Amino acid sequence: MAQIDLPARRVGQRLWQHPDFLKLWGGETIALFGIQVAALAVPLTAAVSLGASPLQMGILSALSTAPSLLFGLFAGAWADRLRRRPILIATNLLRAALLATVPLLAFFGLLSMAQLYVLAIVVGAAGVFFVAAYYYSDTLTFVLGSCPPMVVW
């Protein structure tokens, strides 16, 4: 029977002490929390602040999912040819910046349904590129690439 030699763990070299893993984990936690809040807040803002009709709400929902159909194949091919980490960082920063404009525009009374429509399309497109770079790649390789092997084992 063949023996498998696993790399020895160094003392104090735990996963939670590795800065690259902490950046990955923290960034993903913040991004997922922000996306979930935005998925609830944008339609709620349209309904409560702007008094959107059911038709307008349906258009907003359709526009947020349309980029999957329009850009899905292109995003996958693009993500295969480029480094994934810059794509992940850029798309998350773009989504955060765009979603931060909603409360600012609402505070100054400048928010309109047209702006929410454009926001839904651009945030949806950024989400498609993020998904193509993250989920369609080998996620385990991505995590292992950010940590030394002795930490993962």
Buried (B, 14 or more C-beta within 10 A) or exposed (E): EEEEEEEEEEEEEEEEEBEEBEEBBEEEEEBEEBBEEBEEBBBEBBBEBBEBEEEBBEBBBEBBEBBBEEBBEEBBEBBEEEEBBEBBBBBBEBBBEBBEEBEEBBEEEEBEBEBBBEBBBBBBBBBBBBBBBBEEBEEEEBBEEBBBEEBBE
